[in-house]
Amino acid sequence: MILVTGGAGFIGANFVIDWLAQSDEPVLNLDKLTYAGNLDNLRTLAGDTRHVFVRGDIGDAALVARLLAEHRPRAVVNFAAESHVDRSIHGPGAFIDTNIVATWRLLDAVRAYLVTLDAAARAAFRFLHVSTDEVYGSLDAGDAPFAETNSYQPNSPYSASKAASDHLVRAWHHTFGVPVLTTNCSNNYGPLQFPEKLIPLVIHNALAGKPLPIYGDGSNVRDWLYVGDHCAAIRRVLAAGRVGETYNIGGRNEMSNLQVVHTVCDLLDRHAPRAPGGSYREQIVFVTDRPGHDRRYAINADKIAAELGWQPAETFGSGIEKTVRWYLDHADWVANVTSGAYREWTERQYGAGA
């Protein structure tokens, strides 16, 4: 069994679903069920006895200790995080609590758990920490993509909190011997992404006839990684990564925000034409840039390719086609995860605090 934290969120849920599609090894899924993590992401696993879900916080040391003792996982894959930059600007406290303090408590629970394992199990155990390229800061147009050797230069409360968590993971390895692996990924997109991030927000607003907001002039560049490719990379790092190492995971798809929005609009024009005619591009509006908005991210993924043989399977063209079609086919999912009724149901099932 493996323990996946944050396994009801966007990337975590995709990872759990992909894992169980390719393996019979059970997954213990621990998620706090905040606004972006919800059981509707895992509806395809209903009734699957290989999937054990527990609602809880990685910062709850007693709960994590009990789960480790009862289920004896051979690995922890840590997706649990607050991850939206805009939210970190308006309310950084939650990012400090989850990404730093709760990660420390999770690491300490794992450290205590390792002492209870025999030598063989302890040697085989892995703690894989999923992080972001945003810890490296911002690139200019002519700069080389981020490599694992780049210094950390976080520019937002979100990226600063993730940088801190990366440093804690490294320290718990070098000081306490926790067998860790760290991955730093570029911008993910794909099915199950909460519609506050750029691509699902554009799809949702376009279909609702609402404005499509783009920060500044839309020239900020990101390296776009299809979530299925990211999941495959994490599986590969977990299986064969060198303990204590960091692996950057990128899609080799640098696109400006405006190019991304144009591409989504063009796909919607083809698959779900506007009733009044014309293009969804007509709904684009440029809004005041957010504070400290990094200009460019790009990932050098040579290390994971050379050491572990991983390459992204999707181009941006193929991945965005799959993504748009998924959202068009799952309008009920968007309605559910954004509805007050869903939040009320979650609280009835699991108690308040989601």
Helices and strands as residue ranges (DSSP letters): E 2-5, H 10-22, E 27-31, G 39-45, E 51-55, H 61-71, E 75-78, H 85-90, H 93-95, I 96-102, H 103-115, H 119-124, E 126-132, G 133-136, H 157-176, E 180-185, E 187-189, H 198-207, E 212-215, E 221-226, H 227-240, E 246-249, E 254-256, H 257-271, G 280-283, E 284-287, H 302-308, H 316-329, H 331-337, H 340-350
